[in-house]
Amino acid sequence: MKNKLLVTHMEKGDIDERISLLFDYHVQKNINHSSVLMSKNEIRESHFNTINDGQEFKRYYVIRTLNQALVGYCWITSIDWIEQTCELSISILPEFRVGYGLLALLEMYDYLYKSLNIRAVINQILEGNKLLRSERSLRNSAIKSVYDSFTFGKYRSAFIWTQTLEQHRELNKLQKEKSNKLKNKLERMIIRKPWI
């Protein structure tokens, strides 16, 4: 993967930290998950079973900074190895939400397309998520599923979209072009103003 975040497979030793995040208030109000219905021991056993015997159906990943600070977790479900599709979910620790959520998403796209040979990724984000405010293109290109998820005592709508390998490549190309234009503009400004 890229060198801004480290995304690795979850191991048995990572499970308890993951469970702590599942029981965090901010996480419980943002995603619908089993911590509302299951005990910590049941969740621990479920994760352990998935890691040991369920990799073909579901995979968990740990997201860390380069200096090993825990940022959050990703998991893929609905894996269809024949059609080369999966659903991607991400949960970021509250203190890392600003800036790291989108970066983790991009890192996971690279991993899924390059390492797992996935051709299309299904994404879902619940209404009210801060990423929807900063990335309006997500909201505009997604299908809105009204009353999709019951989380933290209320129904919430979700935005669902698919990103293909080709779309990912096109976005990367556009981002590089944008960066190059900015870099060239800055270089021209410096040449015109040698005192800077």
PLY file of the C-alpha trace (Angstrom):
ply
format ascii 1.0
element vertex 196
property float x
property float y
property float z
element edge 195
property int vertex1
property int vertex2
end_header
0.00 0.00 0.00
0.95 3.67 -0.02
3.24 4.90 2.70
0.93 7.23 4.67
-0.95 4.58 6.64
-0.21 0.96 7.45
-3.12 -1.41 6.85
-2.52 -4.98 8.01
-4.62 -8.09 8.59
-6.16 -8.23 12.05
-4.63 -10.85 14.31
-5.86 -12.41 17.55
-3.94 -9.84 19.62
-5.84 -6.97 17.93
-9.33 -8.21 18.84
-9.68 -6.62 22.32
-8.74 -3.15 21.01
-11.34 -3.59 18.27
-13.99 -4.57 20.84
-13.22 -1.44 22.88
-13.87 0.67 19.80
-17.15 -1.12 19.09
-18.42 -0.12 22.55
-17.37 3.52 22.16
-20.31 5.97 22.22
-19.22 7.75 19.01
-18.98 4.47 17.12
-22.31 3.18 18.40
-24.08 6.29 17.12
-22.40 6.07 13.70
-22.63 2.43 12.69
-24.97 -0.46 13.30
-22.99 -3.33 14.77
-23.16 -6.33 17.00
-21.97 -4.63 20.22
-25.56 -3.63 20.88
-26.76 -7.24 20.75
-23.77 -9.38 21.77
-21.51 -9.64 24.79
-17.80 -8.87 24.54
-17.01 -12.59 24.75
-19.39 -13.38 21.88
-17.84 -10.64 19.75
-14.34 -11.85 20.64
-15.24 -15.41 19.58
-16.88 -14.17 16.37
-13.75 -12.19 15.40
-11.48 -15.10 16.29
-13.57 -17.50 14.16
-13.52 -15.08 11.22
-9.73 -14.66 11.44
-9.15 -18.44 11.69
-11.80 -19.89 9.40
-13.78 -17.17 7.63
-11.29 -15.26 5.47
-13.07 -16.22 2.25
-16.26 -14.46 3.47
-15.04 -11.61 5.67
-11.69 -10.00 6.46
-10.68 -7.55 9.17
-7.81 -5.05 8.90
-6.05 -2.76 11.37
-5.15 0.81 10.34
-2.10 2.43 11.93
0.09 5.46 11.31
3.70 4.93 10.28
4.72 5.26 13.95
2.23 2.47 14.86
-0.50 4.64 16.43
-3.85 2.86 16.09
-6.18 4.82 13.78
-9.05 2.37 13.29
-10.26 -0.72 11.44
-11.51 -1.79 8.02
-13.39 -4.91 7.08
-14.61 -6.36 3.84
-17.77 -8.43 3.51
-20.00 -9.77 0.72
-16.81 -10.97 -0.97
-17.54 -12.46 -4.40
-14.27 -13.89 -5.67
-15.77 -14.87 -9.04
-17.30 -11.47 -9.82
-14.38 -9.75 -8.03
-16.55 -7.53 -5.80
-16.80 -6.80 -2.09
-18.30 -4.34 0.38
-15.88 -2.13 2.31
-16.51 -0.73 5.80
-14.26 1.57 7.82
-14.37 2.64 11.47
-11.93 5.31 12.60
-11.18 6.19 16.23
-12.88 9.50 17.14
-9.60 11.41 17.58
-8.46 10.45 14.05
-11.72 11.02 12.17
-10.77 14.30 10.52
-8.40 13.53 7.66
-7.79 9.84 8.26
-11.16 8.45 7.14
-10.72 9.43 3.51
-7.04 8.46 3.57
-7.93 5.00 4.93
-10.56 4.63 2.20
-8.01 5.42 -0.51
-5.43 3.06 1.01
-8.01 0.25 1.10
-9.02 0.88 -2.51
-5.39 0.48 -3.58
-5.05 -2.71 -1.55
-8.31 -4.25 -2.80
-7.63 -3.51 -6.45
-3.92 -4.34 -6.50
-3.54 -7.13 -3.94
-6.91 -8.91 -3.87
-7.73 -8.39 -7.57
-11.12 -6.82 -6.74
-12.73 -4.97 -9.66
-15.63 -3.18 -7.90
-16.04 -2.02 -4.29
-19.45 -1.31 -2.75
-19.40 1.55 -0.22
-21.99 2.75 2.27
-21.94 5.80 4.48
-24.66 6.86 6.91
-26.29 10.26 6.72
-24.69 12.67 9.15
-21.16 11.35 8.59
-18.68 14.23 8.37
-17.12 12.77 5.22
-20.35 13.54 3.34
-19.93 17.23 4.14
-16.35 17.42 2.92
-16.75 15.11 -0.09
-19.91 16.32 -1.84
-19.13 14.20 -4.89
-19.90 11.12 -2.77
-23.36 12.38 -1.95
-24.03 13.37 -5.57
-22.93 10.07 -7.11
-24.47 7.74 -4.52
-27.91 6.17 -4.27
-29.76 7.32 -1.18
-31.36 4.48 0.77
-33.92 6.10 3.07
-34.25 4.59 6.58
-31.50 2.11 5.74
-30.00 1.48 9.18
-31.26 1.56 12.75
-28.44 2.98 14.84
-28.43 4.45 18.32
-32.20 4.46 18.65
-33.20 5.93 15.28
-33.44 5.11 11.59
-30.91 6.79 9.35
-30.58 7.03 5.60
-27.46 5.72 3.90
-25.63 6.69 0.74
-24.42 3.70 -1.30
-22.08 3.80 -4.28
-19.80 1.51 -6.22
-16.29 2.37 -7.26
-14.74 0.28 -10.01
-11.06 -0.24 -10.69
-11.40 1.95 -13.81
-13.00 4.79 -11.81
-10.25 4.49 -9.20
-7.58 4.80 -11.90
-9.35 7.80 -13.42
-9.59 9.55 -10.04
-5.88 8.91 -9.43
-5.06 10.32 -12.85
-7.16 13.45 -12.24
-5.56 13.92 -8.81
-2.05 13.71 -10.30
-2.98 16.20 -13.02
-4.39 18.58 -10.42
-1.25 18.25 -8.28
1.01 18.85 -11.28
-0.95 21.98 -12.30
-0.64 23.37 -8.78
3.07 22.53 -8.67
3.67 24.22 -12.05
1.71 27.29 -10.96
3.79 27.59 -7.79
7.02 27.17 -9.75
5.99 29.95 -12.18
5.20 32.23 -9.22
8.63 31.60 -7.72
10.40 32.30 -11.03
8.54 35.61 -11.43
9.30 36.61 -7.83
12.90 35.59 -7.17
12.90 37.26 -3.74
10.51 34.61 -2.38
0 1
1 2
2 3
3 4
4 5
5 6
6 7
7 8
8 9
9 10
10 11
11 12
12 13
13 14
14 15
15 16
16 17
17 18
18 19
19 20
20 21
21 22
22 23
23 24
24 25
25 26
26 27
27 28
28 29
29 30
30 31
31 32
32 33
33 34
34 35
35 36
36 37
37 38
38 39
39 40
40 41
41 42
42 43
43 44
44 45
45 46
46 47
47 48
48 49
49 50
50 51
51 52
52 53
53 54
54 55
55 56
56 57
57 58
58 59
59 60
60 61
61 62
62 63
63 64
64 65
65 66
66 67
67 68
68 69
69 70
70 71
71 72
72 73
73 74
74 75
75 76
76 77
77 78
78 79
79 80
80 81
81 82
82 83
83 84
84 85
85 86
86 87
87 88
88 89
89 90
90 91
91 92
92 93
93 94
94 95
95 96
96 97
97 98
98 99
99 100
100 101
101 102
102 103
103 104
104 105
105 106
106 107
107 108
108 109
109 110
110 111
111 112
112 113
113 114
114 115
115 116
116 117
117 118
118 119
119 120
120 121
121 122
122 123
123 124
124 125
125 126
126 127
127 128
128 129
129 130
130 131
131 132
132 133
133 134
134 135
135 136
136 137
137 138
138 139
139 140
140 141
141 142
142 143
143 144
144 145
145 146
146 147
147 148
148 149
149 150
150 151
151 152
152 153
153 154
154 155
155 156
156 157
157 158
158 159
159 160
160 161
161 162
162 163
163 164
164 165
165 166
166 167
167 168
168 169
169 170
170 171
171 172
172 173
173 174
174 175
175 176
176 177
177 178
178 179
179 180
180 181
181 182
182 183
183 184
184 185
185 186
186 187
187 188
188 189
189 190
190 191
191 192
192 193
193 194
194 195
